[in-house]
Amino acid sequence: MRSELVMALRRLLFVVGLASGLQGKTLSAQTPSPVRTEATRAELETIAAHPPKGMSAADLAAVQSRLQNGDFAVGDRILIQVQGETTLSNTYTVGGNRTIVLPSLPPLSLVGVLRSESDSVVREFIGHYIRDPQVTVQALIRLGVLGGVAKPGYYDVSAQSLLSEVVMEAGGMGGTGRMDKTTVYRGNTEVLDPKAVNLAITNGTTLDLLNLQSGDNLNVGMDKASGALTKVQIITGLLAIPIMIFTITAIAGN
C-alpha cells in the first residue's frame, strides 16, 4: 500500500511539473501582414505583381482574392451619410448576396469592391438618383473586444481607429485588465501577440495598418494574480491527498 502511494505521489509531481513548464513558455512576436485593410487597387496590384521579400503564400493569395472578389463579406457594415437626405443616412449591413439596400433604391452590389473604393462606388450609385450628392462612406470593421474590459462584446469601428480607442469603445479597461497581456486572434490563429499589440499601441498604429479584419478578436489580458493563488491552493490540496490516505491507512492498520 505504501509503495502504491509513493508511485501515485510521483505521478502527481510529474503532472504538476509538466503543467508548470508549459505555463512558462512564451510566444514570440508576430509580424503583422504587410497589406493594409484599406489598400487601394493600385497598391494590391503592385504587391501581387511584385510580392515583398518574405511575404507568405497565404498573404499573397489573400491579395489576389481581394483583387478578384473585393473586401466585403456578408454581415459587414457600412456607414453612409448623404447631406440633406436623412432617410438615406444610416448604417447598412451587407446582405447574403453581398449587396446593401438603401431606402427606395435598388440593391447595390459590392462584389469585387475594395474598402478603399466604397466611397466612390456608393457616391456614383446614389448620383444616378440624386443630383450632385454629398456622400461620406465609412466601411466599418466588426471586432470582438473581450477579456479585461468593462463592456466585452462586438463593436463596429473605423479602420482608422487605434487599438486604444477600440478598448475605450468597450468601456475602457476593467479592474483586472492588462494591456501588456493582450492578443488579437483571427479564428483560432493568433495574429498579434502581446509584444506586437503593445508596439502598435506605442506607435499609434491604426487597425488599417495592422490589417485587422471583421471577425477578429481583441482579447484584452487579465490580471491572474488571484487565479495563481487558487492554483497554488489546488496543487497543495492535491499533494496532501496521498499523505492523508497514508495517514488514514496507518491509523486503520493500528
Protein Blocks (a to p, Z undefined) as FASTA:
>chain_A
ZZmmmmmmmmmmmmmmmmmmmmmpccddddddfbdfklcfklmmmmmmmgcehiafklmm
mmmmmmmnojbdghiacddddehiaklgccddddfkopacdehiacddfehiafklmmmm
mmmmmmmmpghiacddddddddddehjdfbgcdddddfkbcfklmmmmnopaafkbcfkl
cccdehjacfbdfklmmmmmmnopafklnopaehiacdddddfklmmmmmmmmmmmmmmm
mmmmmmmmmmmmZZ
